[in-house]
Amino acid sequence: MKPVIYCGNSEKEISSFETIAKQRVIRLLDMLRVGLDLNSGDFKYMGTVGEGVYELKVRTTKQHRVFYVAKFTNAIYVLHAFIKKTQQTPRHDIELGRQRYKAVVNYLRGTKK
């Protein structure tokens, strides 16, 4: 079972989600941790953020989003969590996800840039 590693303030952002959204995110991440292949509408590939990055989508009264990457053998990295307020994902959220993805890749390569 892979551990979940939260980058930046992503864990704090998830904890600020509505209770039902927070519970669903945690449950879906737990399912990923044990290796279940989740092929549903709750996930969207986000190659614009990084190779192997997916967006977890949880809809309640708001649109909750979590960028994560699970392709690495050592852990699942939660890169960014936010509440989406427009139809298109805001550029600053994509950029933050990219920065954190690059930091994870550099860390895994041993070059903490």
SVG drawing of the C-alpha trace seen along z (x, -y; Angstrom):
<svg xmlns="http://www.w3.org/2000/svg" viewBox="-25 -32 46 35">
<polyline fill="none" stroke="black" stroke-width="0.4" points="0.0,0.0 1.4,-3.4 1.5,-6.3 -0.2,-9.6 2.2,-12.6 0.6,-16.0 2.5,-18.8 2.4,-22.4 -0.9,-23.2 -2.9,-20.6 -3.8,-18.7 -5.0,-21.9 -7.1,-22.7 -8.8,-19.3 -9.5,-19.7 -11.4,-22.9 -13.7,-21.1 -17.3,-20.4 -17.4,-17.3 -19.0,-15.1 -16.4,-16.2 -13.5,-15.7 -14.8,-12.2 -15.1,-11.3 -11.6,-12.6 -10.1,-10.6 -12.0,-7.5 -10.9,-7.8 -7.3,-8.3 -7.5,-5.3 -8.8,-3.2 -5.9,-4.4 -3.5,-3.6 -4.5,0.1 -4.1,0.3 -7.7,0.2 -8.0,-1.0 -10.6,-3.7 -12.2,-4.3 -14.9,-6.7 -16.1,-10.2 -14.4,-11.3 -11.0,-11.4 -9.6,-13.4 -6.1,-13.1 -4.3,-16.5 -1.2,-16.2 -1.0,-20.0 0.1,-19.8 2.5,-16.9 3.0,-13.4 0.8,-11.0 -1.1,-13.8 -4.9,-13.3 -7.6,-15.6 -9.9,-14.1 -13.4,-15.7 -15.9,-15.7 -19.1,-17.6 -21.3,-18.7 -22.8,-22.2 -19.3,-23.2 -16.8,-21.8 -13.9,-20.3 -10.7,-19.4 -7.5,-17.6 -4.4,-17.2 -2.5,-14.0 0.1,-11.7 0.2,-8.0 2.7,-6.7 5.6,-6.7 6.3,-3.4 7.0,-5.0 3.9,-7.1 0.8,-9.0 1.6,-12.7 -1.3,-15.1 -0.1,-18.2 -2.9,-20.7 -6.5,-20.9 -8.9,-23.7 -12.6,-24.7 -13.2,-25.3 -15.5,-28.3 -15.5,-28.6 -16.0,-26.1 -12.3,-26.2 -9.6,-25.3 -7.9,-28.6 -4.4,-29.1 -2.9,-29.8 -4.2,-26.4 -2.6,-24.6 0.7,-26.5 0.8,-25.6 0.2,-22.0 3.0,-22.1 5.4,-23.7 4.7,-21.1 4.9,-18.3 8.4,-19.5 9.4,-19.7 8.3,-16.1 10.2,-14.9 13.3,-16.8 13.1,-15.4 12.8,-11.9 15.8,-12.5 17.7,-13.7 18.1,-17.3 15.9,-19.2 15.4,-22.2"/>
</svg>
